[in-house]
Amino acid sequence: MFADEATIVVRAGDGGNGSAHFRRERFVPYGGPDGGDGGRGGSVYLLADTNLNTLTRFIHERSFRAERGGDGAGNRRHGAKGRDLVLRVPPGTIARDAGSGAVIADVTTPSQRVQVARGGRGGLGNTHFATATNQAPRVADRGEPGQVRTLQLELRLIAEVGLAGLPNAGKSTFLAAVTRAQPKIGSYPFTTLEPNLGVATLGDRTIVIADIPGLIEGAHEGAGLGHAFLRHVERTRLLLHLVDGSGQEGRDPLDDVTVIDEELRQHSPELAARPQILVVTKADLPETAANAERLRAAYGASREVMVISAATHQGLQPLLQRVALLLEQLPPPPVLEPSPVPVEPDITVAVEAPNTVRFGGALIDRLLAQTDLSERDGVERLRRRLVQERLPALAARAGVSSGELRLGPTVWQLLEGQLSWLRMDETA
């Protein structure tokens, strides 16, 4: 099964919890804090694997999680880093953020490795919180949650040359004749239902050629197998536009060329402007010679026209030599640059009632996730951090000078600029 699209969820590992441990040894009655830090959670990466040419794995398996970081322990022992998760994908895979559509990575180079979800930082142990006035802190940070992303994967084959043409133009026959590929060949439309890659050898030069499902009129709108074709030719540097020169089934080769040109232009003007050779196929049939002259007269000024017969191998070597020469002169294939992913605000403020304000955002979520609210020292440290982030001032600016501050499931009292923790309120 060939698959060139998939949606997956990747979860980086959470950071390990810091340790609130104290040194306990014989003859050391006042051992101080010695809790170690938690380890960072594992990250998720995409790795380009040249042995793959489809996203089929991600059709059957859609959720992936990296390893959590290890917890800290006494004697200043830090937790182990969580193992990274590496997902192998075929070269040419584009990863987009499902929510915003932003490009996160375009994996094109063999063995290229790109991070798509970052592991959470490990929590700090209580050794970090000892002060002159608090020499026995019982607080330690919890690990930071790992990044969670929903990714849309899209495969665009990496090939130097793309074969364009209507069904039965002879693309599969041509690919089989010049490479070791074994595409399905038949005398009915859409014999090719999925892309085929082949490698043609010319001396010490190799040329990667993609045979894509045939186009029909309206393909740029998704008719027939249009989208399956148009996605995969966008990376090619050169197009071989194959047209049946025999005029079988009453078709005019000039009309066939017009249809394909229009579909390419409608999909992408940049793609339509890409270098192209018009390849007239089936030179072994008697009608082809006259039609080839008509095509030269109509299109010879705008593009090269060459005549071949894949069945008898007529004209194949000159065509491949010309392709190799053009590829040496053409620029490398286009690569999508990562685009900025919308970042959640650090702090959001929403007044829910005359004396109630709800805070949210990435910073608030992280502070709550890293705090053990069952420990009084932990709650006090969170209070200080909230004051440092000027939450009382932000509440006053929103019109709430005394009342309640709600942060996720926690509720805090605000009175004259001072914060005190009230209760856990799961319904808040």
Residue pairs with C-beta under 8 A, 6 or more apart in sequence:
1 54
1 56
1 59
2 54
2 56
2 194
2 195
3 54
3 55
3 56
3 58
3 59
3 155
4 54
4 55
4 154
4 155
4 156
4 195
4 228
4 231
4 232
5 55
5 152
5 153
5 154
5 155
6 55
6 58
6 59
6 62
6 152
6 153
7 62
7 98
7 150
7 151
7 152
7 153
8 58
8 61
8 62
8 63
8 64
8 150
8 151
8 153
9 62
9 63
9 64
9 148
9 149
9 150
9 151
10 44
10 64
10 65
10 66
10 85
10 87
10 116
10 117
10 148
10 149
10 151
11 44
11 63
11 64
11 65
11 66
11 117
11 146
11 147
11 148
12 41
12 42
12 43
12 44
12 66
12 117
12 118
12 119
12 120
12 146
12 147
12 148
13 40
13 41
13 42
13 43
13 65
13 66
13 67
13 68
13 69
13 82
13 83
13 119
13 120
13 146
14 41
14 68
14 69
14 119
14 120
14 143
14 144
14 145
14 146
15 38
15 39
15 40
15 41
15 68
15 69
15 119
15 120
15 121
15 122
15 123
15 142
15 143
15 144
15 145
15 146
16 37
16 38
16 39
16 40
16 41
16 68
16 69
16 70
16 71
16 72
16 79
16 80
16 82
16 122
16 123
16 143
17 38
17 71
17 72
17 79
17 122
17 123
17 140
17 141
17 142
17 143
18 35
18 36
18 37
18 38
18 71
18 72
18 122
18 123
18 124
18 125
18 126
18 128
18 140
18 141
18 142
18 143
19 35
19 36
19 37
19 38
19 71
19 72
19 73
19 74
19 77
19 125
19 126
19 140
20 33
20 35
20 125
20 126
20 137
20 138
20 139
20 140
20 375
21 33
21 34
21 35
21 36
21 72
21 73
21 74
21 75
21 125
21 126
22 31
22 32
22 33
22 34
22 35
22 74
22 126
22 136
23 31
23 32
23 33
23 34
23 74
23 75
24 31
24 74
25 31
32 127
32 130
32 135
32 136
33 125
33 126
33 127
33 129
33 130
33 136
33 137
34 74
34 75
34 76
34 125
34 127
35 72
35 73
35 74
35 76
35 125
35 126
35 127
35 140
36 72
36 73
36 74
36 75
36 76
36 77
36 78
36 79
36 125
36 127
37 72
37 78
37 79
37 122
37 123
37 124
37 125
37 128
38 69
38 70
38 71
38 72
38 78
38 79
38 122
38 123
38 125
38 141
38 142
38 143
39 69
39 70
39 71
39 72
39 78
39 79
39 80
39 81
39 82
39 122
40 69
40 81
40 82
40 119
40 120
40 121
40 122
41 66
41 67
41 68
41 69
41 81
41 82
41 119
41 120
41 122
41 143
41 144
41 146
42 66
42 67
42 68
42 69
42 81
42 82
42 83
42 84
42 85
42 119
42 146
43 66
43 84
43 85
43 115
43 117
43 118
43 119
43 146
44 64
44 66
44 84
44 85
44 87
44 115
44 116
44 117
45 84
45 85
45 86
45 87
45 113
45 114
45 115
45 116
46 86
46 87
46 89
46 93
46 95
46 105
46 107
46 113
46 114
46 116
47 86
47 87
47 88
47 89
47 107
47 111
47 112
47 113
48 88
48 89
48 90
48 91
48 93
48 107
48 108
48 109
48 110
48 111
48 112
48 113
49 88
49 89
49 90
49 91
49 110
50 90
50 91
50 110
52 88
52 89
52 90
53 90
53 157
53 197
54 90
54 155
55 89
55 90
55 93
55 153
55 155
58 153
64 85
64 87
65 85
66 82
66 83
66 84
66 85
66 117
66 119
66 146
67 82
67 83
67 84
67 85
68 82
68 143
68 146
69 79
69 80
69 81
69 82
69 119
69 120
69 122
69 143
70 79
70 80
70 81
70 82
71 79
71 143
72 78
72 79
72 122
72 123
72 125
72 140
73 79
76 125
76 127
78 122
78 125
79 122
81 119
82 119
84 119
86 113
89 107
89 153
89 155
90 155
91 107
91 108
91 109
91 110
91 112
91 158
92 107
92 108
92 155
92 156
92 157
92 158
92 235
93 106
93 107
93 153
93 154
93 155
94 103
94 105
94 106
94 107
94 153
94 154
94 155
94 156
94 336
95 103
95 104
95 105
95 106
95 107
95 114
95 116
95 151
95 152
95 153
96 102
96 103
96 104
96 151
96 152
96 153
96 154
97 104
97 149
97 150
97 151
97 152
97 341
98 149
98 150
98 151
98 152
99 150
99 342
100 341
100 342
101 152
102 338
102 339
102 340
102 341
102 342
103 336
103 337
103 338
103 339
104 114
104 116
104 149
104 151
104 338
104 341
105 114
105 116
105 338
106 335
106 336
106 337
106 338
107 114
108 158
108 235
108 333
108 335
116 149
116 151
117 146
117 147
117 148
117 149
118 146
118 147
119 146
119 147
120 143
120 144
120 145
120 146
120 147
121 143
121 144
122 143
122 144
123 140
123 141
123 142
123 143
123 144
123 370
124 140
124 141
125 140
126 137
126 138
126 139
126 140
129 137
129 139
129 140
129 377
129 381
130 136
130 137
131 137
137 377
138 375
138 376
138 377
139 372
139 375
139 377
139 378
139 380
139 381
140 372
140 378
141 370
141 371
142 369
142 370
142 371
142 372
143 370
144 366
144 369
144 370
145 365
145 366
145 369
154 231
155 231
155 232
156 231
156 232
156 234
156 235
157 195
157 197
157 210
157 232
157 235
158 208
158 235
158 333
159 197
159 208
159 209
159 210
159 232
159 235
159 236
160 207
160 208
160 209
160 236
160 237
160 238
160 327
160 333
161 207
161 208
161 209
161 210
161 236
161 237
161 238
161 239
161 240
161 323
161 327
162 209
162 210
162 212
162 232
162 233
162 236
162 238
162 239
162 240
163 171
163 174
163 175
163 209
163 210
163 211
163 212
163 239
163 240
163 242
164 212
164 215
164 229
164 233
164 239
164 240
164 241
164 242
164 260
164 264
164 276
165 171
165 214
165 215
165 241
165 242
165 243
165 244
165 256
165 260
166 214
166 215
166 216
166 243
166 244
166 256
166 259
166 260
167 189
167 190
167 191
167 214
167 215
167 216
168 187
168 188
168 189
168 191
168 214
168 244
169 214
169 242
169 243
169 244
169 256
169 281
170 242
170 244
170 281
170 282
170 310
171 192
171 211
171 212
171 214
171 242
172 183
172 184
172 185
172 191
172 192
172 196
172 211
173 185
173 281
173 310
173 311
174 211
174 240
174 242
174 279
174 281
174 308
174 310
174 316
175 181
175 183
175 196
175 198
175 209
175 211
176 182
176 183
176 185
176 198
176 310
177 310
177 311
177 313
177 316
178 198
178 200
178 209
178 310
178 316
178 320
179 198
179 199
179 200
179 209
180 198
180 199
181 196
181 197
181 198
181 199
181 211
183 191
183 192
183 196
183 198
183 211
184 191
184 192
184 193
185 191
189 214
189 216
190 213
190 214
190 224
190 225
192 211
192 212
192 213
192 214
193 213
193 225
194 213
194 228
195 210
195 211
195 212
195 213
195 228
195 232
196 210
196 211
197 208
197 209
197 210
197 211
198 208
198 209
198 211
199 206
199 207
199 208
199 209
200 206
200 207
200 209
200 320
201 207
202 320
202 321
202 324
205 324
207 320
207 323
207 324
207 327
209 240
210 232
210 233
210 236
212 228
212 229
212 232
212 233
213 224
213 225
213 228
213 229
214 224
214 225
214 229
215 224
215 225
215 226
215 229
215 259
215 260
215 263
216 223
216 224
216 225
216 226
216 259
217 223
217 259
217 262
217 263
218 224
218 226
218 263
219 225
219 226
219 227
219 229
219 230
219 263
219 267
220 226
220 230
220 263
220 266
220 267
221 266
226 263
226 267
230 263
230 264
230 267
230 268
230 271
233 239
233 271
234 268
234 271
234 334
235 333
235 334
236 274
236 333
237 274
237 275
237 327
237 330
237 331
237 332
237 333
238 274
238 275
238 276
238 277
238 323
238 326
238 327
238 330
239 264
239 274
239 275
239 276
239 277
240 276
240 277
240 279
240 319
240 323
241 257
241 260
241 276
241 277
241 278
241 279
241 303
242 279
242 281
243 253
243 256
243 257
243 260
243 278
243 279
243 280
243 281
243 295
244 251
244 253
244 256
244 281
244 282
245 253
245 280
245 281
245 282
245 283
245 285
245 287
245 288
245 291
245 292
245 295
245 307
246 282
246 285
246 287
246 288
246 291
247 253
247 287
247 291
248 285
253 280
253 291
253 294
253 295
254 294
254 295
254 298
257 278
257 295
257 298
257 299
261 272
264 271
264 272
265 272
275 326
275 330
276 303
277 303
277 304
277 305
277 306
277 319
277 322
277 323
277 326
278 295
278 299
278 303
278 304
278 305
278 306
279 306
279 307
279 308
279 319
280 288
280 291
280 292
280 295
280 305
280 306
280 307
280 308
281 288
281 308
281 309
281 310
282 288
282 309
282 311
283 289
283 292
283 307
283 308
283 309
283 312
283 314
283 315
284 309
284 311
284 312
284 314
288 307
289 307
292 305
292 307
295 305
296 305
299 305
304 322
306 315
306 318
306 319
306 322
307 314
307 315
308 314
308 315
308 316
308 319
309 315
310 316
343 362
344 361
344 362
345 361
345 362
346 361
346 362
346 363
346 364
347 359
347 360
347 361
347 363
347 364
347 389
347 391
347 394
348 359
348 360
348 361
348 364
349 357
349 358
349 359
349 394
349 395
349 398
350 357
350 358
350 360
351 357
351 358
351 398
351 399
351 400
352 358
352 406
353 403
354 399
354 400
354 403
355 400
355 402
355 403
355 404
356 400
356 403
356 404
356 405
356 406
357 395
357 398
357 400
357 403
357 404
357 405
357 406
358 405
358 406
358 407
359 391
359 394
359 405
359 406
359 407
360 407
360 408
363 389
364 407
364 408
365 408
367 382
367 385
367 386
368 382
368 407
368 408
368 410
371 378
371 379
371 381
371 382
372 378
373 379
373 382
373 410
373 421
373 424
379 421
383 412
383 419
383 420
383 421
386 407
386 412
386 419
387 419
391 405
391 419
392 414
392 417
392 418
392 419
393 417
395 401
395 405
395 414
396 417
400 414
401 414
401 416
401 417
402 414
402 415
402 416
403 413
403 414
404 411
404 412
404 413
404 414
404 422
405 411
405 412
405 413
405 414
405 419
406 412
406 425
406 428
408 428
409 424
409 425
409 426
409 428
410 421
410 424
410 425
410 428
411 422
411 423
411 424
411 425
411 428
412 419
412 420
412 421
412 422
413 419
413 420
413 421
413 422
